[in-house]
Amino acid sequence: MKTKKIFTVAADSILIFIGIYGILFSIISTYNIDVHQNIVGYITLTSAVLFSFVLNADKNKKAIYIGSSIVILLCVIIYPQQILMGATDFINMLLLRIGAFIDFIQPLNTDKTSHYSSVVASTAFFACFGVVLSFIAGTAIIKLRSSLACVLMTLPFFSICVFFVKLTPDLFSVILYLSFLLSTFLANYIRKGTNGAKYHFSLMPVIMVFLLVICVVFPPNNYNRSDLAQRMYTFFAERLPITLYNDPDNTSGESTTSQHTGYIQLPKEYENVELSNALPSQTGNVVMIIRTDTSGIILLRGYSLDTYTGRSWITDTDVKETKHYNEAFIDPFIPLFKTQTMVNPLSFSTYSAMTINDSKQMYIEISDKGRGGEVAYTPYYTAFTDYVTYNYQDDSVVLYAPNADQNNYERASYRFNAFRVDNIFSENTTNYRLSEQFQITQEYESQYSDFAHDYYIQLDGETAAMINEVIKDQNFNSIVDINERVNAVAEYVSNCAEYSLETPRTPYGKDYVEYFLTESKQGYCMHFASAATLIYRTLGIPARYVTGYAAIVDPTQVNDWVNVTDKGAHAWVEVYFDKIGWVPIEVTPGSPGGGNTNPDESTASSSVTHSRPEISKPESKAETSSKSENSQPETTDVFELPTWSYAVIAAILILCGFIIRRKAAQSKRKKTSSADTNKAAISAWQYFEKLAVYGISADINIYEIAQKATFSKHKLTPEEAKIVVTYVIKIAKETDKSLSFFKKLIFRYVKGLY
């Protein structure tokens, strides 16, 4: 009896686990939620075993219930903040989607968190969610013994993954859940009120083979929508008043499983910007407060992105992991600094600014209004002297170390010292440029410049061809001076379209910049900055897309705290100039700053207004196009089957399983040894007992012969054994004929009784 109980608990545990695991990771994969998948999986398995044991307990039920409740309560008490934060984030995801349909529904006002804290919170929530679902499923399967209750109690949670999203859930997870439902239905139907553990176990191999075949034939990483599904999706996507997320043709938005970290690794905040589905922020919520000794418009640089996908900007992490630049610490060489400063690609232009005669030093203090994220927003021409508060991440972003490196999620608060110049290209320079320390900065700049001119002009051939077609009448290449060429492009982009916050979304399948330049002729900062970046690159000028905030400080607010709201979120372009470094270029008409890198000015001129010395000769248009066409690896078509084929293959596999089950049952009955008359009669009687559920009563003579074979020490005669076997075969045949079509299918293939 003890062995049977263990068997029962094990079977129920496996069934509950595959069902709840399927639900959780269908939701997680659909909404691209970053979690430690191993932790969620282990806790789900543990809770499945725990509840299987508790709900199957016959003795000491009260003590077992109390003990398991205490264990679960302790987990909630230990991690209440993380669970609540994860729940809030998840609810916000749902509210954002529902709010697109119902205006009065708004997301919760929550603090932003670092990437690490978000992972921890989501992991804690889904682990807790898994415990709750395990109890619900266990109650339906073990206590209620009802397939219908199991569906009604679990399907609403699974259905979360099919609402308001573009990306389909992970195929393996969906199959797990469907296998869970199938197994529950079959086991409950077969057992007819008895314990179904052995049926669960008997079905597991079939289910596992089913899963294996599906995942081999349709590996999740190669999944694409079929043409029919894509047309259906496009039809609804263009008509629904909703921002649909996780575009399948945007590889940056797809989740990938990290083999090293054990969690679903998604792009971090500073590695990905969706263009097609992004809308300007207009809530007016305060995102940070700043205090500075300078008035005007200050661009606070968040991060830059380098690769254009047609629907988004992403960071090419493979390239970023290579050592494409050097960094060093140099001693102070101007009186304003008493400590070492860091030389890196983000500070190259700082050394040019600080050695111009009319440069002015400034400070800015920044404090996040909400719980802090990882990015440290940085003014241009900052002197990096703090090596503890910040992580200088490659050449694109400065991170707030306590959140990004020490895995905190505290409100970020930091201060930068920077320089302000009217013209970064001014020839009115100081003698500090003759110093050894300044020459060190130039050596590093020269090394990095080679990388910038090679990497930050890259475009795929199709995009380059599109841009060349758009600007073919502008004669930009006839402008020899780089400053003038940059100015000309900035002016062209500023005037090529109307600035509008009501710009329609880019239709599915359309290139974001191409649609902006050739069809809509409307856009906001993301459109203008993206277009300018691509045009600069097509002309052989290193450029990249930048996102951050434009903070406006009134003269009366100098040295006072000033609110920066989400309306100040902004995008612009950075262009790389030899001997200087990255310089911001404003191309959005009517935007804060109006095209100036100098915050004191408010005219709508380009940020580059003066020539600069020692400009390297740009590559020709032909050279640029050749390099652009070869800059990206060739893409191969992914084999794609129509949607209906999944259902056909699944039906074939299920049908094969039923046929195999029937043949196996028939073979088992035929193998009963006719030489052992007692065994033959007993086997036939056991077969009859299975048929008895259809309301059949045994003939008294047959019953007596079966009893004699079971309990008597005497051996039956061959004639007696034949009477029992013949009788049972006759009953099975008559029963089969009396059943309706669907009941006959179940009788033959599901139960394997004929």
C-alpha positions in Angstrom: 0.0 0.0 0.0 2.9 2.3 0.8 4.4 1.7 -2.7 1.1 2.5 -4.3 0.9 5.8 -2.4 4.4 6.8 -3.5 3.5 5.8 -7.0 0.3 8.0 -6.9 2.1 11.0 -5.4 4.9 10.8 -8.1 2.4 10.5 -10.9 0.3 13.5 -9.7 3.5 15.5 -9.1 4.7 15.1 -12.7 1.3 15.9 -14.1 0.9 19.1 -12.0 4.4 20.2 -12.8 4.2 19.9 -16.6 0.9 21.8 -16.5 2.0 24.6 -14.3 5.4 24.9 -16.0 3.6 25.2 -19.3 1.3 27.9 -18.1 4.1 30.0 -16.5 6.5 29.9 -19.4 3.8 30.4 -22.0 3.1 33.7 -20.2 6.8 34.5 -19.6 7.8 33.9 -23.2 4.8 35.8 -24.6 5.5 39.0 -22.7 9.3 38.7 -22.9 9.6 38.7 -19.1 13.1 38.3 -17.8 13.3 35.7 -15.1 15.7 33.1 -13.6 14.0 30.1 -15.3 15.8 27.5 -13.2 14.6 29.0 -10.0 11.0 29.2 -11.2 11.2 25.7 -12.5 12.7 24.3 -9.3 10.1 26.0 -7.1 7.3 24.8 -9.3 8.5 21.3 -9.2 8.9 21.4 -5.4 5.4 22.9 -4.9 3.9 20.2 -7.2 5.5 17.4 -5.1 4.5 19.1 -1.9 0.8 19.6 -2.8 0.6 16.1 -4.3 1.8 14.7 -1.0 -0.5 16.9 1.1 -3.6 16.4 -1.0 -3.1 12.6 -1.2 -2.5 12.3 2.6 -4.8 9.9 4.5 -3.4 10.4 8.0 -2.3 13.5 10.0 -3.9 15.7 7.4 -4.3 18.7 9.8 -0.6 18.7 10.8 0.5 18.3 7.1 -1.8 21.2 6.0 -0.5 23.5 8.8 3.1 22.6 8.1 2.9 23.2 4.4 1.0 26.5 5.0 3.8 27.7 7.3 6.5 26.9 4.7 4.6 28.8 2.0 3.9 31.7 4.3 7.6 32.0 5.3 8.6 32.3 1.6 6.1 35.1 1.2 7.3 36.8 4.4 11.0 36.6 3.4 10.4 38.1 -0.1 7.3 40.3 0.1 8.8 43.3 -1.6 10.2 41.4 -4.5 6.9 39.5 -5.0 4.8 42.7 -4.8 7.2 44.5 -7.2 7.0 41.6 -9.7 3.3 41.4 -9.4 3.0 45.2 -10.0 5.2 45.0 -13.1 3.2 42.2 -14.5 -0.1 43.9 -13.8 1.3 47.0 -15.5 2.0 45.0 -18.6 -1.6 43.9 -18.8 -3.0 47.4 -18.0 -0.9 49.0 -20.7 -2.5 46.6 -23.3 -6.0 46.9 -21.9 -5.6 50.7 -21.6 -5.1 50.9 -25.4 -8.8 49.8 -25.7 -10.3 51.4 -22.7 -9.1 55.0 -22.1 -9.8 55.3 -18.4 -7.6 52.3 -17.5 -4.2 53.5 -16.7 -1.0 51.6 -15.6 0.0 51.9 -11.9 2.4 54.7 -11.0 5.5 52.6 -10.1 9.2 53.3 -9.7 11.5 52.2 -12.4 14.1 49.6 -11.3 17.4 48.3 -12.4 17.6 45.4 -14.8 18.8 43.1 -12.0 16.1 44.0 -9.5 13.5 43.6 -12.3 14.7 40.0 -12.9 14.7 39.3 -9.2 11.2 40.7 -8.7 9.8 38.8 -11.7 11.4 35.6 -10.6 9.9 35.9 -7.1 6.5 36.7 -8.5 6.3 33.9 -11.0 7.7 31.4 -8.5 5.0 32.4 -6.0 2.5 32.3 -8.9 3.6 28.8 -9.6 3.0 27.7 -6.0 -0.5 29.1 -6.2 -1.3 27.4 -9.5 0.2 24.1 -8.3 -2.3 24.1 -5.4 -5.2 25.0 -7.7 -4.3 22.2 -10.2 -3.6 19.7 -7.4 -7.1 20.4 -5.9 -8.8 19.9 -9.3 -6.9 16.7 -10.1 -6.6 15.0 -6.7 -9.5 16.2 -4.6 -12.2 17.0 -7.2 -11.0 14.4 -9.7 -12.6 16.4 -12.4 -11.2 17.2 -15.8 -13.7 20.0 -16.3 -12.7 21.6 -13.0 -9.0 21.3 -14.0 -9.8 23.2 -17.3 -11.9 25.8 -15.6 -9.3 26.5 -12.9 -6.2 26.6 -15.1 -7.3 27.8 -18.6 -8.0 31.4 -17.5 -4.3 31.7 -16.4 -3.0 30.2 -19.6 -5.3 32.5 -21.7 -3.3 35.5 -20.4 -0.6 34.6 -23.0 -3.0 35.1 -26.0 -4.2 38.6 -25.3 -2.9 41.9 -26.7 0.5 40.5 -28.0 2.3 40.0 -31.2 4.7 37.3 -30.2 3.4 33.8 -29.9 4.2 31.9 -26.7 7.0 29.4 -26.6 5.9 26.3 -28.5 7.3 23.8 -26.0 5.5 25.5 -23.1 2.2 25.4 -25.0 2.6 21.7 -25.8 3.4 21.0 -22.1 0.1 22.6 -21.0 -2.0 20.9 -23.7 -0.4 17.6 -22.8 -1.3 18.2 -19.2 -4.9 18.7 -20.2 -4.9 15.7 -22.5 -3.4 13.4 -19.8 -5.9 14.7 -17.2 -8.9 14.0 -19.5 -7.8 10.6 -20.5 -6.8 9.5 -17.0 -10.0 10.7 -15.5 -12.1 9.1 -18.2 -10.3 5.7 -17.9 -10.1 5.3 -14.2 -13.9 5.9 -13.6 -13.5 7.0 -10.1 -10.4 4.9 -9.1 -6.9 6.3 -8.6 -5.4 7.3 -11.9 -1.8 7.3 -11.1 -0.9 4.3 -13.2 -2.7 5.9 -16.1 -0.8 9.1 -15.7 2.5 7.1 -15.9 1.3 5.1 -18.8 0.5 8.2 -20.7 3.8 10.0 -19.9 5.9 8.2 -22.5 3.4 9.0 -25.2 3.4 12.6 -24.2 7.1 12.8 -24.0 7.6 11.3 -27.5 4.9 13.7 -28.7 6.9 16.7 -27.3 10.2 15.5 -28.7 8.8 15.0 -32.2 7.2 18.5 -32.2 10.3 20.2 -30.9 12.5 18.5 -33.4 10.3 19.2 -36.3 9.5 22.8 -35.2 12.4 24.1 -33.2 11.3 27.2 -31.3 14.3 29.3 -32.5 13.2 28.8 -36.1 9.5 29.5 -35.6 7.9 32.1 -37.9 4.4 32.8 -38.7 3.0 31.2 -41.8 1.8 33.4 -44.6 -1.9 32.8 -43.6 -1.2 33.6 -40.0 0.8 36.7 -41.0 -1.9 38.0 -43.2 -4.5 37.5 -40.4 -2.2 39.2 -37.9 -1.5 42.2 -40.2 -5.2 42.6 -40.8 -6.0 42.9 -37.1 -2.8 44.8 -36.1 -3.6 47.6 -38.5 -7.1 48.0 -37.2 -6.8 47.5 -33.5 -6.3 50.8 -31.5 -3.5 49.2 -29.6 0.3 49.3 -29.3 1.3 45.7 -30.1 4.6 44.6 -28.7 7.5 42.3 -29.5 7.5 42.5 -33.2 8.6 39.1 -34.6 10.8 40.6 -37.2 12.7 42.5 -34.5 15.3 40.0 -33.4 16.2 42.2 -30.5 12.9 41.7 -28.9 12.9 37.9 -29.0 13.9 36.1 -25.8 16.9 33.8 -25.8 17.8 31.4 -23.1 21.1 32.1 -21.6 23.1 28.9 -20.9 25.4 30.6 -18.5 23.1 32.7 -16.3 20.1 30.4 -16.2 17.5 33.1 -17.0 15.8 34.3 -20.1 18.1 37.1 -21.3 16.4 40.0 -22.9 17.9 43.3 -24.1 18.7 45.6 -21.3 17.3 49.2 -21.1 20.3 50.6 -23.0 20.5 47.9 -25.7 17.3 48.3 -27.5 14.8 51.0 -28.7 11.6 50.0 -30.4 10.7 52.5 -33.1 7.6 51.3 -34.8 5.5 50.9 -31.6 7.0 53.8 -29.5 4.9 56.9 -28.8 6.1 60.2 -27.3 5.6 60.4 -23.6 3.0 63.0 -22.6 2.0 62.2 -19.1 4.2 64.9 -17.5 5.4 62.5 -14.8 8.6 63.7 -13.2 11.4 61.2 -14.0 14.3 63.1 -12.4 15.3 66.3 -10.7 18.4 68.2 -11.5 20.4 71.1 -10.0 23.0 73.0 -12.0 24.8 76.4 -12.1 24.0 76.8 -15.8 20.8 77.9 -17.5 19.5 76.9 -20.9 18.9 73.5 -22.5 21.1 70.7 -21.4 21.2 67.4 -23.3 21.5 64.6 -20.8 22.9 61.7 -22.8 21.4 58.3 -21.9 22.9 55.8 -24.3 23.7 55.3 -28.0 22.7 52.5 -30.3 24.5 51.3 -33.3 22.5 48.8 -35.4 19.3 49.6 -37.4 16.9 46.7 -38.0 14.2 48.5 -40.0 12.0 48.6 -36.9 14.3 49.4 -34.0 17.8 50.4 -32.9 19.8 47.8 -31.1 23.3 47.3 -29.8 25.5 44.7 -31.5 26.7 43.0 -28.3 29.2 40.8 -30.2 31.0 43.8 -31.4 30.7 45.6 -28.0 32.4 42.7 -26.3 35.5 43.1 -28.4 38.2 45.5 -27.2 37.8 48.1 -29.9 39.2 51.0 -27.9 41.6 51.7 -25.1 41.1 53.6 -21.9 43.5 55.2 -19.4 43.7 57.5 -16.5 45.8 60.7 -17.0 47.1 63.2 -14.5 45.4 66.7 -14.3 46.9 69.2 -16.9 44.6 72.1 -16.3 44.2 74.0 -13.0 40.5 73.2 -12.8 41.1 69.5 -12.0 43.1 68.2 -9.1 42.5 64.5 -9.7 43.0 62.0 -12.5 40.5 61.9 -15.4 39.5 59.0 -17.5 40.2 58.9 -21.2 37.7 56.9 -23.2 35.5 57.4 -26.3 32.9 59.2 -24.3 35.4 61.7 -23.0 37.5 62.4 -26.1 35.5 65.6 -26.9 35.8 66.7 -23.3 39.5 67.3 -23.7 38.9 69.4 -26.8 36.3 71.4 -24.8 38.4 72.0 -21.8 41.3 73.3 -23.8 39.3 76.0 -25.7 40.0 79.5 -24.3 36.3 80.4 -23.8 35.2 77.1 -22.2 33.4 77.3 -18.9 33.2 74.7 -16.2 29.7 73.7 -15.0 28.3 71.1 -12.6 25.0 69.2 -12.6 23.5 67.1 -9.9 20.9 64.5 -10.9 18.5 62.6 -8.6 16.0 60.0 -9.9 12.5 60.6 -8.8 11.6 56.9 -8.8 13.7 53.9 -7.8 16.8 54.2 -9.9 17.7 52.4 -13.1 21.1 51.5 -14.4 21.7 54.4 -16.8 23.5 57.5 -15.5 22.3 60.5 -17.6 25.4 62.5 -18.6 25.8 66.0 -19.9 28.2 66.5 -22.9 31.8 67.3 -22.4 31.9 65.6 -18.9 35.2 65.0 -17.2 35.0 61.5 -15.7 36.8 61.5 -12.4 34.7 59.2 -10.3 35.6 55.5 -10.7 33.3 54.2 -8.0 29.9 55.6 -8.7 30.0 54.8 -12.4 30.7 52.0 -14.8 32.0 53.3 -18.2 30.3 50.7 -20.4 32.2 50.4 -23.8 31.7 53.5 -25.9 27.9 54.0 -25.6 26.7 54.4 -22.0 27.6 55.3 -18.4 26.0 53.1 -15.8 25.2 53.9 -12.2 27.4 51.3 -10.5 25.4 50.6 -7.3 22.4 49.5 -9.4 24.1 48.0 -12.5 27.1 46.3 -10.8 26.1 45.8 -7.1 22.6 44.6 -8.0 20.8 47.3 -6.0 17.7 49.2 -7.1 18.2 52.4 -5.1 17.2 55.9 -6.2 20.2 56.9 -8.3 21.8 60.2 -7.2 25.0 61.5 -8.7 26.9 64.6 -9.9 29.0 65.4 -12.9 31.5 68.2 -13.7 31.5 69.2 -17.3 32.6 72.0 -19.7 30.5 74.4 -21.9 31.7 75.9 -25.1 30.0 77.9 -27.8 31.9 76.0 -30.5 33.6 72.7 -30.0 35.5 73.3 -33.2 37.0 76.6 -32.1 40.6 77.2 -33.1 41.0 79.6 -30.1 42.7 77.0 -28.1 45.0 77.1 -25.0 48.6 75.9 -24.6 47.3 72.9 -22.7 47.0 71.1 -26.0 50.7 71.0 -26.2 51.0 69.1 -22.9 52.0 65.4 -22.8 48.6 64.5 -21.1 46.6 66.0 -24.0 48.8 64.2 -26.5 47.9 60.9 -24.7 44.2 61.7 -25.3 44.9 62.2 -28.9 46.7 58.9 -29.3 43.7 57.0 -27.9 41.4 59.0 -30.0 43.3 58.2 -33.1 43.1 54.4 -32.3 39.4 54.6 -31.7 38.8 56.7 -34.8 39.8 53.9 -37.0 37.1 51.7 -35.4 34.5 54.5 -35.6 35.1 55.1 -39.3 34.8 51.4 -40.0 31.9 50.4 -37.7 29.6 53.4 -37.4 29.1 53.9 -41.2 27.8 50.3 -41.7 24.3 49.7 -43.2 22.8 46.8 -44.9 22.7 47.0 -48.7 18.9 47.5 -48.9 18.9 50.3 -46.5 21.8 52.1 -48.1 20.1 51.8 -51.5 16.9 53.2 -50.1 18.7 56.2 -48.6 20.7 56.8 -51.7 17.5 57.0 -53.7 15.9 59.5 -51.3 18.9 61.9 -51.2 20.1 61.4 -54.8 19.1 65.0 -55.8 20.7 66.7 -52.7 24.4 66.6 -53.9 25.7 66.1 -50.4 28.9 64.4 -51.7 29.8 67.6 -53.6 30.3 69.3 -50.3 34.0 68.8 -49.4 34.1 70.3 -45.9 32.7 67.7 -43.4 31.3 70.5 -41.1 29.3 71.9 -44.0 28.2 68.5 -45.1 26.9 67.6 -41.6 25.1 71.0 -41.5 23.5 70.4 -44.9 22.2 67.0 -43.9 20.9 68.4 -40.6 19.1 71.2 -42.4 17.7 68.8 -45.0 16.3 66.3 -42.3 14.8 69.2 -40.3 12.9 70.3 -43.3 12.0 67.0 -44.9 8.9 66.3 -42.9 6.4 67.9 -40.5 7.0 67.6 -36.7 3.9 66.0 -35.2 3.2 64.1 -32.0 0.2 62.6 -33.8 2.3 60.8 -36.3 0.7 57.4 -37.3 2.6 54.2 -36.5 4.6 52.6 -39.1 2.5 49.9 -40.8 3.6 46.3 -40.2 6.2 45.2 -42.8 7.3 48.7 -43.6 10.8 50.1 -42.9 10.5 52.8 -40.2 12.8 55.4 -41.9 11.6 54.7 -45.4 8.0 55.2 -44.5 8.9 58.4 -42.7 10.9 59.9 -45.6 8.7 58.7 -48.5 5.1 58.3 -47.3 4.0 59.8 -44.0 6.2 62.9 -44.1 5.4 63.3 -40.4 7.4 62.4 -37.3 8.9 63.3 -34.0 12.5 63.1 -32.6 12.9 59.3 -33.1 12.0 59.7 -36.8 14.3 62.6 -37.5 17.2 61.2 -35.5 16.9 57.8 -37.2 16.8 59.3 -40.7 19.7 61.6 -40.1 21.8 58.8 -38.7 21.2 56.6 -41.8 21.9 59.5 -44.2 25.2 60.3 -42.4 26.3 56.7 -42.6 25.4 56.5 -46.3 27.7 59.5 -46.9 30.5 57.8 -45.0 30.2 59.9 -41.9 30.3 57.9 -38.6 27.0 58.5 -36.8 24.8 56.8 -34.2 21.4 57.1 -32.7 21.2 58.6 -29.1 18.4 58.7 -26.6 18.2 60.8 -23.4 16.5 63.9 -22.0 16.5 67.6 -22.9 16.4 69.4 -19.6 15.4 73.1 -19.7 16.7 75.3 -16.9 15.4 78.9 -16.6 17.9 81.6 -15.4 15.8 82.0 -12.3 16.2 78.2 -11.5 20.0 78.2 -11.5 21.3 76.3 -8.4 17.8 75.2 -7.6 16.2 71.8 -8.1 14.3 71.6 -11.4 11.9 68.9 -12.5 12.6 66.9 -15.7 9.4 65.1 -16.9 8.9 62.3 -19.4 8.0 65.0 -21.9 11.6 65.8 -22.0 12.6 62.4 -23.4 14.4 63.1 -26.6 16.5 61.5 -29.4 19.3 63.0 -31.5 22.4 62.0 -33.5 26.0 61.8 -32.6 28.6 62.4 -35.3 32.2 61.4 -34.9 34.8 64.1 -35.8 38.5 63.1 -36.0 40.7 64.8 -33.4 37.6 65.6 -31.3 35.2 62.7 -30.7 31.5 62.3 -30.6 29.5 65.5 -31.0 25.7 65.8 -30.7 23.7 66.9 -33.7 20.1 68.1 -33.3 17.9 67.5 -36.4 14.4 67.6 -35.0 12.5 70.9 -35.9 11.0 72.7 -33.0 12.5 70.4 -30.4 14.2 71.6 -27.2 17.5 73.1 -28.2 16.4 73.7 -31.7 19.6 72.2 -33.2 22.2 73.6 -30.8 24.8 71.8 -28.7 25.2 75.0 -26.8 22.5 75.2 -24.2 22.7 79.0 -24.0 21.6 79.4 -27.5 18.0 78.8 -28.6 18.1 79.3 -32.4 17.2 76.5 -34.7 20.6 76.3 -36.4 22.6 73.1 -36.7 25.0 72.2 -33.9 28.0 72.4 -36.3 28.6 76.0 -37.2 32.3 76.4 -37.7 34.9 74.5 -39.6 37.4 72.4 -37.7 41.1 71.7 -38.4 42.6 68.5 -39.8 39.5 66.8 -41.2 40.3 63.4 -42.8 39.1 63.0 -46.3 35.8 61.2 -46.5 35.3 57.9 -48.4 33.7 58.1 -51.7 30.1 57.2 -52.2 31.0 54.0 -54.1 33.4 52.9 -51.3 30.7 53.5 -48.7 28.1 51.5 -50.7 30.5 48.6 -51.2 31.3 48.5 -47.5 27.7 48.8 -46.5 26.6 45.9 -48.7 29.2 43.7 -47.1 28.8 44.8 -43.6 26.1 42.4 -42.6 26.1 38.6 -42.9 23.7 37.0 -45.4 20.4 35.9 -44.0 19.0 32.6 -44.9 15.3 31.8 -45.3 13.8 29.9 -42.5 11.7 26.8 -43.4 8.1 27.6 -42.6 5.1 25.4 -42.5 1.4 26.6 -42.6 -0.4 26.9 -39.4 -2.9 24.1 -40.2 0.0 21.6 -40.5 0.6 21.8 -36.7 -2.9 20.6 -36.0 -2.7 17.8 -38.7 0.6 16.5 -37.3 -0.7 16.6 -33.7 -3.8 14.7 -34.7 -1.7 12.1 -36.6 0.5 11.6 -33.6 -2.5 11.2 -31.2 -4.2 8.8 -33.6 -1.0 6.7 -33.9 -0.8 6.6 -30.1 -4.4 5.2 -29.8 -3.8 2.7 -32.5 -0.6 1.5 -30.8 -2.5 1.2 -27.5 -5.2 -0.9 -29.1 -2.7 -3.2 -30.8 -0.7 -3.6 -27.6 -3.9 -4.6 -25.7 -4.9 -7.1 -28.4 -1.4 -8.6 -28.5 -1.3 -8.9 -24.7 -4.6 -10.9 -24.7 -3.4 -13.2 -27.5 -0.2 -14.0 -25.6 -2.0 -15.5 -22.7 -0.8 -19.1 -22.7 -3.4 -21.7 -23.7 -1.2 -24.4 -22.2 -1.8 -22.9 -18.7 -5.5 -23.3 -18.5 -5.9 -21.6 -15.1 -3.9 -18.6 -16.3 -5.9 -18.4 -19.5 -9.2 -18.4 -17.6 -8.0 -15.8 -15.1 -6.8 -13.5 -17.8 -10.1 -13.8 -19.7 -12.0 -13.1 -16.5 -9.9 -9.9 -15.8 -10.8 -8.8 -19.3 -14.5 -9.4 -18.6 -14.3 -7.3 -15.4 -13.2 -4.3 -17.6 -16.2 -5.0 -19.9 -18.5 -5.1 -16.9 -18.6 -1.3 -16.6 -20.9 -1.4 -19.7 -23.6 -3.0 -17.6 -22.9 -6.7 -18.4 -23.6 -9.4 -15.9 -21.6 -12.6 -15.9 -23.2 -16.0 -16.5 -23.1 -17.9 -13.2 -21.3 -20.9 -14.7 -18.6 -18.7 -16.2 -18.1 -17.0 -12.8 -17.8 -20.4 -11.0 -15.1 -21.5 -13.5 -13.2 -18.3 -13.0 -13.4 -18.6 -9.2 -12.2 -22.2 -9.5 -9.2 -21.1 -11.6 -8.3 -18.4 -9.2 -8.6 -20.1 -5.8 -8.6 -23.9 -6.4 -5.5 -25.9 -6.4 -6.9 -28.0 -9.3 -6.0 -27.3 -12.9 -8.9 -26.6 -15.2 -9.5 -28.8 -18.2 -8.8 -27.3 -21.6 -12.6 -27.4 -22.3 -13.3 -25.4 -19.1 -10.7 -22.7 -20.0 -12.1 -22.5 -23.6 -15.6 -21.9 -22.3 -14.4 -18.8 -20.3 -12.3 -17.4 -23.1 -14.9 -18.0 -25.8 -17.6 -16.4 -23.6 -15.6 -13.3 -22.9 -14.6 -12.8 -26.6 -18.3 -13.1 -27.5 -19.3 -10.5 -24.9 -16.6 -8.1 -26.1 -17.9 -8.4 -29.7 -21.5 -7.9 -28.8 -20.6 -4.9 -26.6 -18.7 -3.3 -29.5 -21.6 -3.7 -31.9 -24.0 -2.2 -29.4 -22.1 1.1 -29.0 -22.5 4.3 -31.0 -19.7 5.5 -33.2 -17.9 7.8 -30.7 -18.4 5.4 -27.8 -17.0 2.6 -30.1 -13.9 4.7 -30.8 -13.3 5.1 -27.1 -14.0 1.4 -26.4 -11.6 0.3 -29.0 -8.8 2.9 -29.1 -8.8 4.8 -25.8 -9.6 1.8 -23.5 -8.2 -0.8 -25.9 -11.0 -3.3 -25.0 -11.6 -4.7 -28.5 
